[in-house]
């Protein structure tokens, strides 16, 4: 838009344009907040999924894996069967611990995510900038406009010559 285009627009058109742009800005800020929250929720979902997987591995694999591993260790080493069962249990706890650690890492990432906090800070910054905006020096206030209209009404019309 050139300077001449801006001069040709009425005050109402400029206010309408500013209102439209502010509305678009607010809608964009809301969309950004939603996208950031969606990302944080996805991270939290991955973390909770890892916790659930850790629990499932620990619960469902303990009986079958413990027996298989204990009898395998007994056949390989010849150790007492109770020691072999303890070793198989320790292996299952180790696997569950690793899955739990993965869950903790993803949960911390989701907690660290600033999400909507970034958007709120941006919106506050925009509001602060808009609060400090001063009217253009050529802008006429309503009281000045009324005063000017009174002066024009008081003056007598001037006859103009066609020459």
C-alpha positions as CSV (number, residue, x, y, z in Angstrom):
1,X,0.0,0.0,0.0
2,X,1.5,3.4,-1.0
3,X,1.2,6.6,1.0
4,X,-1.5,7.9,-1.4
5,X,-3.6,4.8,-0.8
6,X,-3.5,5.3,3.0
7,X,-4.4,9.0,2.6
8,X,-7.5,8.2,0.5
9,X,-8.9,5.8,3.1
10,X,-11.4,7.2,5.6
11,X,-10.9,6.9,9.4
12,X,-13.6,4.3,9.5
13,X,-11.9,2.2,6.9
14,X,-8.6,2.5,8.8
15,X,-10.2,1.4,12.1
16,X,-11.9,-1.5,10.3
17,X,-8.7,-2.6,8.8
18,X,-6.9,-2.4,12.1
19,X,-9.7,-4.3,13.8
20,X,-9.5,-7.0,11.1
21,X,-5.7,-7.3,11.5
22,X,-6.0,-7.5,15.3
23,X,-8.6,-10.2,15.0
24,X,-6.4,-12.1,12.6
25,X,-3.4,-11.7,15.0
26,X,-5.5,-13.1,17.9
27,X,-6.7,-16.0,15.9
28,X,-3.1,-16.8,14.8
29,X,-2.0,-16.6,18.5
30,X,-4.7,-19.1,19.5
31,X,-3.7,-21.4,16.7
32,X,-0.1,-21.3,17.8
33,X,-1.1,-22.0,21.4
34,X,-3.1,-25.0,20.2
35,X,-0.2,-26.4,18.1
36,X,2.2,-26.1,21.0
37,X,-0.2,-27.7,23.5
38,X,-0.8,-30.5,21.0
39,X,3.0,-31.1,20.8
40,X,3.2,-31.2,24.7
41,X,0.3,-33.6,24.9
42,X,1.9,-35.9,22.3
43,X,5.1,-36.0,24.3
44,X,3.2,-36.8,27.5
45,X,1.3,-39.5,25.6
46,X,4.5,-41.1,24.5
47,X,5.8,-41.0,28.1
48,X,2.7,-42.5,29.6
49,X,2.7,-45.2,26.8
50,X,6.3,-46.1,27.8
51,X,5.2,-46.4,31.5
52,X,2.3,-48.6,30.5
53,X,4.6,-50.8,28.4
54,X,7.0,-51.1,31.3
55,X,4.1,-52.3,33.6
56,X,2.8,-54.7,30.9
57,X,6.3,-56.2,30.4
58,X,6.8,-56.6,34.1
59,X,3.4,-58.1,34.8
60,X,2.9,-60.4,31.8
61,X,6.4,-61.5,31.1
62,X,7.5,-62.4,34.6
63,X,5.9,-65.8,34.8
64,X,6.8,-67.1,31.4
65,X,10.2,-65.4,31.1
66,X,11.2,-66.2,34.7
67,X,10.6,-69.9,34.2
68,X,12.3,-70.1,30.8
69,X,15.3,-68.0,31.9
70,X,15.7,-69.8,35.2
71,X,15.7,-73.3,33.6
72,X,18.0,-72.0,30.9
73,X,20.5,-70.7,33.4
74,X,20.2,-73.9,35.4
75,X,20.9,-76.0,32.4
76,X,23.9,-73.8,31.3
77,X,25.5,-73.3,34.7
78,X,24.3,-76.1,36.9
79,X,23.6,-73.7,39.7
80,X,20.9,-74.2,42.2
81,X,17.4,-73.6,40.8
82,X,16.5,-70.8,43.3
83,X,19.6,-68.7,42.2
84,X,18.6,-69.2,38.6
85,X,15.0,-67.9,39.3
86,X,16.5,-64.8,41.2
87,X,18.7,-64.0,38.1
88,X,15.7,-64.3,35.8
89,X,13.7,-62.0,38.0
90,X,16.6,-59.5,38.0
91,X,16.7,-59.5,34.2
92,X,12.9,-58.8,34.0
93,X,13.3,-55.9,36.5
94,X,16.1,-54.5,34.5
95,X,14.0,-54.4,31.3
96,X,11.1,-52.8,33.1
97,X,13.5,-50.2,34.6
98,X,14.8,-49.3,31.2
99,X,11.3,-48.8,29.9
100,X,10.4,-46.8,32.9
101,X,13.5,-44.6,32.3
102,X,12.3,-43.9,28.8
103,X,9.0,-42.9,30.2
104,X,10.7,-40.5,32.7
105,X,12.7,-38.9,29.9
106,X,9.6,-38.3,27.8
107,X,7.6,-37.0,30.8
108,X,10.4,-34.5,31.6
109,X,10.4,-33.3,28.0
110,X,6.7,-32.8,28.1
111,X,6.9,-31.0,31.4
112,X,9.8,-28.7,30.1
113,X,7.8,-27.8,27.0
114,X,6.7,-24.2,27.4
115,X,3.7,-24.7,25.1
116,X,1.2,-22.0,25.6
117,X,3.6,-20.0,27.8
118,X,5.5,-18.9,24.7
119,X,2.2,-17.8,23.0
120,X,1.0,-16.0,26.1
121,X,4.3,-14.1,26.3
122,X,4.0,-13.2,22.6
123,X,0.5,-11.9,23.1
124,X,1.5,-9.9,26.2
125,X,4.4,-8.4,24.1
126,X,1.9,-7.5,21.3
127,X,-0.5,-5.9,23.8
128,X,2.3,-3.9,25.4
129,X,3.4,-2.5,22.0
130,X,-0.2,-1.6,21.1
131,X,-0.6,0.2,24.5
132,X,2.3,2.4,23.7
133,X,1.1,3.4,20.3
134,X,0.5,7.1,20.0
135,X,-2.0,8.6,17.5
136,X,-0.6,10.1,14.4
137,X,0.0,13.9,14.8
138,X,-2.4,14.6,12.0
139,X,-5.2,12.7,13.7
140,X,-8.1,14.9,14.8
141,X,-9.8,14.2,18.1
142,X,-13.6,14.2,18.4
143,X,-13.7,17.4,20.4
144,X,-11.4,19.2,18.0
145,X,-13.6,18.1,15.1
146,X,-16.7,19.5,16.9
147,X,-14.9,22.7,17.5
148,X,-13.9,23.0,13.9
149,X,-17.5,22.3,12.8
150,X,-18.7,25.2,15.0
151,X,-16.2,27.6,13.5
152,X,-17.2,26.7,10.0
153,X,-20.9,27.2,10.9
154,X,-20.2,30.6,12.4
155,X,-18.3,32.0,9.4
156,X,-20.2,33.6,6.5
157,X,-20.1,32.0,3.2
158,X,-17.5,33.6,0.8
159,X,-18.5,34.4,-2.7
160,X,-16.1,33.2,-5.3
161,X,-15.6,34.7,-8.7
162,X,-15.3,32.5,-11.7
163,X,-12.3,34.4,-13.1
